[in-house]
Amino acid sequence: MPVIIIEMWEGKTDDQKRRIAKAVNDALIKEGGFNPETLHVIIHDVSLNNWSTAGKMAADTKKLGESSYTK
């Protein structure tokens, strides 16, 4: 029973999350031969206030326009 946990910044729409989960699911079926009925994809939306990269809080860098992670 593979469980894939995706941690990403909050803000993606439900439709985007559906497509992400399907793409991950499809890749595991194709590349790993897993049974789709046993695959679980869990998406954690993380607040920018709870994410830090290189010692800087994501919320601060986003305000400054420094981050390229929000595409």
N, C-alpha and C positions, 0 to 999 in steps of 0.2 A: 504494500500500500504506500506508494510514493506520496509524500506531502511536500509541495513546493510552496514556500512562503516568500512573498514579494513584499518588500518594504519600500514604499515610495512616498514622496511628498504628496500631501493631500491636494485635491483640486481636479483630479481626473473625473470625467463624467462616468455615470454608470455604464453607458454604451462603450466608452473607451476601456473600462475595466473588463467588460464582457469580451471584447476583442483581444485584449491582452491575455486573459485566462484561456480563451480558445486557442490562441497561437502557441502558448506554452504547452497546453494539453496536446495539440496536434504534433508539436515537435517531439514530445516524449513518446508518443505513439509511433511516429515515423522512425525516430532515431534509436529509441530504446526498446521498442516492441512491447510496450506496456499495454495492459488491458485498460481501456478508457473508463470502465466502471470502477476501477480501483484508484484512479488518479484524483488527487485533491489539490486545488490551487487556492491559497489563502492570500488575500491582499490586505495588507495593513496600511492604512493612510496615516502618515506621520506628519504632525504639525511642524511647520518650519521652526517653531520655537523649541522643538525637541530633536533637532538634527544639527550636527556640527561637522564641518569638513575643514581640515587644516587649522583647527583651533578657532574657527569662526562659526558663529551660529548662522544657519541658513537664512533665518528671518532677517538678520542684519545684512548679509551679503545680497540678498534679493532686493532689499530697499535701496542698496547702493548700485544696483545693476551689474554686480560683479559675476553673477552666476550664469552658466550656460546650461544648467540642468532643467530648466523649466519649459523647454520646447514641447 
